[in-house]
Amino acid sequence: MHSNNNTLDKRLSPQAAKLITTLYGRHRPVFTLTEASEIVGSVEAARQIVFKLVQRGILTRLKPGLFQLVPFELGSEREYLGNPYVIARELAQFHRKKARARIKENYYLSHGSAMEIHQMTTQPLFIVYVTTPRLMRPAKILGTEFRFVRCKPSDLFGITDKWVEKTEKVQVSDLEKTIIDGLRQPKYCGGLSEVAKGLWIKRDEIEPKKLVAYALKLKIGTVIRRLGYLVELFEINASKEIDLLRKQLTASYQLLDPELKPSGKFLARWRLRLNVPKEELLAIGKT
């Protein structure tokens, strides 16, 4: 940005140049109209400046009141999205009803997106998943789909920061919480087999005690069953943890993969119906 200041001054009005220079200086490539208003000193002036910059392809309008700076090296690019994880963060923290402001909303990148960030998947993902206590509608911006999974405030644990660019970091579930969320809602990860693959890929980095502690904290029987079964199947050294999980079992049976049809053998040890063949899961480690 520093080398572009002279060019910037020639191309833009003083207020527009001030807005863009300030946003870059604050490392705010995605910003709200409220932020723009504070920088230029007037809501009306900010609206006019932002409108003109969008028309010229210097900004991308992500949604009403939320905008993305287009890097100068791209020229007037009208279809620039930027890093989808940064956009997801801003969407989660954006509240139009609060003067189009940026709020400190609790959120984290989750499920398939967290698996991708942690390099737990071998499949390309085209949907960005965000977990938040706020009810939010899905959004599609420039071809990228953002889905928001609602959770209880008490489920906001196991969250860590990850750098996704040199100056940008996002909140994401840690390895163990990513597995637990996947076992709870496999459909947001590409199915139970993909979650199992992620567990296998990271089996030497995952902390079994933390993994089981998270499952017990959620108190969801299906998660406890699926976790215990996979930990044993992949021979992860966690005998004490497995005993803790087995103590929580009830008499009812659950499907191993809730997205597949009821079929397969019943496994009494974990009160599961194995509608994903054991051989298919074991083959993960050989691929």
N, C-alpha and C positions, 0 to 999 in steps of 0.2 A: 504494500500500500504506500510505503514511504516514497518510492520512486515514481508513483503515479500522481502525487499531489499537484504538480504543475499542470499536468494533463487534465486532472480533475477540475481545477479552477477554470480552465478554458472551456470545458464542456458544460459546466453546470453553473447555476446561480450561486452566489455566496452562501445562501441558507442551505441549499441542497448539498453543496460541497461540505459545509459544516456538519450536516446530518450524517453523511456517509463517512467522513473522516472520524467523527466521534464514535460511530458504531463500530468501525474497524478497530479503533483504539481501545474500545471496551470489550473486544472479542465477542461482538453481538451480531453475527451474520443473519440471525433470525431475530426479529424484533417486533414489538407491538406498536400500534398507533400511539398509545399513551407514552411510550418511550420516545418516539419521534417528536411528540408534542412538547415534552419536557426539554428536549435538545434545542428545538427551534423557537420555543417560547409561546406557542399558540396552537390550539387544536385545529383551527381553520387553516392556518398556514401549513401545518403538517399534512393535513388532508390534501391540499393542493399540490404540495411538493411530491408526496408519495404517489399521487395519481399520475403526475407527469413522468416520474421515474419509472413507473410500471409501464406506461405507454411507450417509453423509449427503450424498454428491455433492460434497464439497469437494476430493477427490482422485480421479483416474482411475488405475486399475491397468492399466498397459500390458502387463506380463508379471510372473511371479513375481519379486518383489524390485525392481521398477522402477515408479515412480509419477510422475504428472503433476499439478501444482497446477492447479486450476480457478480462473481469474480471478474475483475477487469480483463484478465487474460482471455476470457471467453467472449468478450465483445458484447453486443446487444443480443443476449440469449434469452428468449421469452419462455423457454421451457426448461429452466434450470431448477432442480429441486434441492440439490445439496445432499449432505449426509442424512439418510433417512432416520438414523437413530437420534440425531440432533433434532430433526423435525419432530420426531415422536416425543422427545422430552418437552419441546416447546408447546406442542399440542396438549400434552397432559397438564402443563402448568399455565395454560391460557384459559382465561375465564371472561367471556364476552360480557356477561352481565355485570362484572365488576370493572366497568369503564374500560373494557378491552385491555385489562392489565395483565401482567404476568404474576401469578400467585405461586406461593411455595406449596404446591400440592404434592402430597405423597404419591409416588409412582415408582415403578421399575420396569425395565425391559424384561420380558419374561418368555417362557415357553420356547417356541421355535427360534425366536430372535435371540434369547439368552443362549440357547444351544449354539447358534451361529457365532455369537460373540466369543463364547468359550471354546470354539472349535470342536464341538461335540457332534457335529453332523457332517455328512458327506454329500447331502443334497442341497441344491440351491433353493432358497426360500424367497417367496415373492410377497409375503404378508409380514408386516411389522406388528408384533404383539406387545401391548403395554398393559400392565396390571395396575389398577388404581381403585380406591374406594368410591370414587365419583362415577356416577352413571354417565357414560359418554357414548355417543353414536359412532359407528365406524365412519372413516373418512377415506376418500380416494383422491389423491393429489398427484397430478401429472403422471398417472399410471401406477402409482404405488399405493397399496391398500394398507390402512392403519386400523387395527382392531384393538378395542379396549376391553379387557377382562375385568369385571368388577369383583372386588374382594372385600372382606370385612377388614376394618382397621387393625384388628388383632392379627391378621394374616400378613401384615407388613413387617416381616423379619427376614433375616438371611439375605440382606441387600448389601451390595458393595459398589464402589465406583470403578468405572473402566474408562480409560482414555480411548476415544474412537477417532480422534484427530489430534494434531499437535497441541491445539488450544481448547479442545472440547472433550468433556467427559460426561458420561451419563450414568444413571443408577441402573444396576442390573442385578438380578438374583445371582447369588454365589453358586458354585458348582452343585452343592448339596441341595439348595432350595430349587435350583433348576430341575434337578431330577425329581424332587418331590412334587413340584407343580406339574411336571410332565406325567407323572403317575396318577395324579388327580384328574387331569384333563388332557389325555393323550391326543385328542383331536386337534389341539392347537400346536402339536409338535410333529404331525404327520403320522400319528398312530403309536401304539405301544411298542412296536418293533423299533421305531426310531429312538424312543426314549431308552430302550434297552441297549441300543447301539451306543448312545451317548454315555451310558453308565459303563459299558465295556471299554470305550475309548479312554475314559478318564479314571478307570478303576484304580490306578496307582496314585492318583492325586486326591481322590475323594477321601474324606475322613468318615469312616463308618459310624463313629459315635455321634458326630454332628448330624449325619444323614438320618439316623434312627431317632435322635432327639427331635429333629424337625417333624418327622412323621408322627411321633407321639404327641407333639405340641398341637398338631392339627386335629388329632383325634378323629380321623376319618378311616373307617374300617377298610375300604377298598385300597387306600394308599398303603396301609400297613400290610395287607395281604400281598399286594403286587411287589412291594419293596422286599419283604422277606423272601418271597419266591425267587426273585432275580438275584438277590445277594447270595443265596444258597446255590442257585444254578451256575453262577459265574465264579463260585468258590472264592468269594471275597472273605478274608479272614475277619469274622465278626461274630464268633459263637455266643458271646455274652449278649450282644445286641440282638441277635436272632431270638434268643430266649425272651428278651423283653418284648419283642414284637409278638411272639406266639402267646404270651400271657394276655394280650389284648383281643385275641380272636373271639368272635361269637360263633354261634352254630350255623348261621346262614352262609350260603355260597354266593360269590360274586364272579363276574366275568373278568378274565385276565385283560382283555381288550374290549372296552365298552362300545367301541365303534364297529365291531364285527358281530356276525350272527352268533347266537348261542349254539355252540357245538363243542366237541372234544371231551376229553376225560375229566372227571371230577377228582381233584386232589384234596384229600381230607386234611393233610398236614397244614395247608394254608387256606383251606376253605375257598378254593378257586376252581372255576371251570376253565380249563386250558384251551381256549378257542384260538390260540396261537400255538402251533406245535412246538414242543420242546426242542426238536431238532432244528427248526428254523431259527430259534433264538441262539442255540449253541453254534450255529453256522456263522453267526455274526463275528465271532472271534477268529474265524479262519479266512475272512475276506479282507 
